[in-house]
Amino acid sequence: MRLILLGPPGAGKGTQAQRLVEKHGIPQLSTGDMLRAAVQAGTEVGKRAKAVMDAGELVSDAIANAIVAERIDQADCAKGFILDGYPRTLVQADAVEQMLSDRSQGLDAVIELVVDDKALVGRIVKRANEAQAAGLPVRKDDNPVVFEERLREYYKKTSPLIGYYYAKGKLRSVDGMADIDAVTEQIEAVLGTQRGEINDCA
């Protein structure tokens, strides 16, 4: 089972990815984790990434794509994986299609967590206020101004992927504003439908 989770910051992708990991025994692959692992392992692409990051620059699509390609060849991805935070751009989405095609594989589903942006900002403000009231440090991302900038960046670069995967018939949407358990149930319903479609085609 090979999945991509789409949705803006704060949509709950990380929480749902962890539940999928626990239930289905497939790894969650996040760009940051993959980058750090490649750098630590000292792989060829990890060395390239380290040089770029040491210079204070963002890694290119080519490096990000190479790191993902290297990661999905590892043994724990044999039964599938969940991509979280990648692809971020149409160039990266094309790269995913190509790397899976090269391995005679394909995506089972792209699940979009549909959310209300204003409600998300409200969540952030509430979480920051609760942290302050409890005497706890406020997370850097729990600043409404910073968060809204992240939302703008998401819609500028990543939201085109929604149309990309819709056109390919892979996109499935769930209500990301529901409570966590309800979102999980929606995702499992999507996956059950997808498995049925795959078996029907077999």
C-alpha positions in Angstrom: 0.0 0.0 0.0 1.6 3.2 -1.2 0.0 6.4 -0.1 0.5 10.2 -0.2 -1.2 12.4 2.4 -2.0 16.0 1.3 -3.2 18.9 3.4 -2.0 22.3 4.7 0.1 22.7 7.9 -2.0 21.8 10.9 -4.4 19.5 9.0 -3.3 16.5 11.1 -1.3 14.6 8.5 1.3 13.5 11.0 -1.2 12.2 13.5 -3.0 10.2 10.8 0.2 8.9 9.3 1.3 7.5 12.7 -2.1 5.7 13.0 -1.6 4.2 9.5 1.9 3.1 10.5 0.6 1.3 13.6 -2.3 -0.4 11.9 -0.7 -1.4 8.5 3.0 -1.8 9.5 4.3 0.4 6.7 6.7 3.3 7.3 5.9 7.0 7.3 8.5 8.8 5.1 8.9 12.5 5.8 11.3 14.6 3.8 13.1 15.9 6.9 13.6 12.4 8.4 14.8 11.0 5.1 17.3 13.9 4.6 18.7 13.5 8.1 19.0 9.7 7.7 20.8 10.0 4.4 23.2 12.6 5.8 23.9 10.5 8.8 24.4 7.3 6.7 26.9 9.2 4.5 25.3 8.0 1.3 26.4 9.7 -1.9 23.1 11.7 -2.1 23.4 12.3 1.6 26.8 14.0 1.1 25.3 16.2 -1.6 22.4 17.2 0.7 24.8 17.9 3.6 26.9 20.3 1.4 23.8 22.2 0.4 22.4 22.4 3.9 25.8 23.4 5.4 25.7 26.3 3.0 22.4 27.3 4.4 20.4 26.5 1.2 17.4 24.4 0.5 18.0 21.1 -1.2 17.0 21.0 -4.8 14.2 18.8 -6.3 16.8 16.6 -7.8 18.4 15.8 -4.4 15.0 15.4 -2.7 13.9 13.0 -5.4 17.1 11.0 -5.2 16.8 10.6 -1.4 13.2 9.4 -1.8 14.2 6.9 -4.5 17.0 5.6 -2.3 14.7 5.3 0.7 11.8 3.4 -1.0 14.3 0.7 -2.0 14.9 -0.2 1.6 13.5 -3.4 3.0 10.9 -1.9 5.3 9.2 -0.3 2.2 8.6 -3.6 0.5 4.9 -3.7 1.6 4.4 0.0 1.0 4.9 3.4 2.6 3.2 6.7 3.4 4.7 9.9 1.9 4.2 12.9 4.2 5.4 16.3 3.1 6.6 15.0 -0.2 5.9 15.6 -3.1 5.6 19.3 -2.5 5.7 20.4 -6.1 4.5 19.2 -9.5 8.1 18.5 -10.5 8.4 16.2 -7.5 5.0 14.6 -8.2 6.3 13.7 -11.7 9.4 12.3 -10.2 7.3 10.0 -7.8 5.4 8.7 -10.8 8.6 7.9 -12.7 10.4 6.3 -9.7 7.4 4.1 -9.0 7.0 3.2 -12.7 10.6 2.2 -12.9 9.9 -0.3 -10.1 6.7 -1.5 -11.7 4.7 0.0 -8.8 2.1 2.7 -8.4 0.2 4.8 -5.9 -2.8 3.2 -4.2 -4.3 6.5 -3.1 -3.6 10.2 -2.5 -5.6 11.3 0.5 -6.4 15.0 1.0 -7.3 16.2 4.4 -9.8 19.0 3.6 -9.8 21.7 6.3 -11.1 25.2 7.0 -8.1 27.7 7.1 -9.7 30.1 9.5 -10.5 27.3 11.9 -6.9 26.1 11.6 -5.6 29.5 12.6 -8.1 29.4 15.5 -6.7 26.1 16.6 -3.2 27.6 16.6 -4.2 30.6 18.7 -6.0 28.4 21.2 -3.0 26.0 21.5 -0.7 28.9 22.0 -3.0 30.4 24.7 -3.3 27.1 26.5 0.5 26.7 26.5 1.0 30.1 27.9 -1.7 29.6 30.6 0.0 26.4 31.6 3.4 28.1 31.8 4.7 26.0 28.9 6.8 27.3 26.0 4.8 28.3 22.9 5.9 26.4 19.8 7.5 28.6 17.1 4.9 27.4 14.6 2.1 28.4 17.0 2.4 32.0 15.9 -0.6 33.1 13.8 1.5 35.3 11.5 4.1 32.5 10.9 1.3 29.9 10.5 -0.5 32.0 7.9 2.7 32.5 5.9 3.1 28.7 5.9 -0.5 28.3 4.6 0.2 30.8 1.8 3.4 28.8 0.9 1.4 25.6 0.9 -1.3 27.0 -1.4 1.3 28.5 -3.7 3.5 25.4 -4.2 1.6 22.3 -3.0 -2.1 22.8 -3.6 -1.7 22.3 -7.4 -1.0 18.6 -6.6 -4.7 18.3 -5.7 -5.7 18.9 -9.4 -2.8 16.8 -10.6 -3.9 13.7 -8.7 -7.6 14.4 -9.3 -6.9 14.2 -13.0 -5.1 10.9 -12.5 -8.1 9.5 -10.6 -6.0 9.0 -7.5 -7.3 11.8 -5.2 -9.6 10.9 -2.3 -10.8 13.6 0.1 -11.7 13.3 3.8 -13.0 15.9 6.3 -9.9 16.9 8.2 -12.0 19.1 10.5 -13.7 16.0 12.1 -12.3 14.6 15.3 -9.2 12.5 15.1 -11.0 9.1 15.3 -13.6 10.1 12.7 -10.8 11.2 10.3 -9.1 7.8 10.8 -12.3 6.0 10.0 -12.7 8.0 6.8 -9.2 7.2 5.7 -9.7 3.5 6.5 -12.9 3.6 4.4 -11.0 5.1 1.5 -8.3 2.4 1.8 -10.9 -0.4 2.0 -12.5 1.0 -1.2 -9.1 1.2 -2.9 -8.2 -2.4 -2.0 -11.6 -3.5 -3.4 -10.9 -1.7 -6.7 -7.4 -3.2 -6.9 -8.8 -6.7 -6.3 -11.6 -6.2 -8.9 -8.9 -5.3 -11.5 -6.7 -8.3 -10.6 
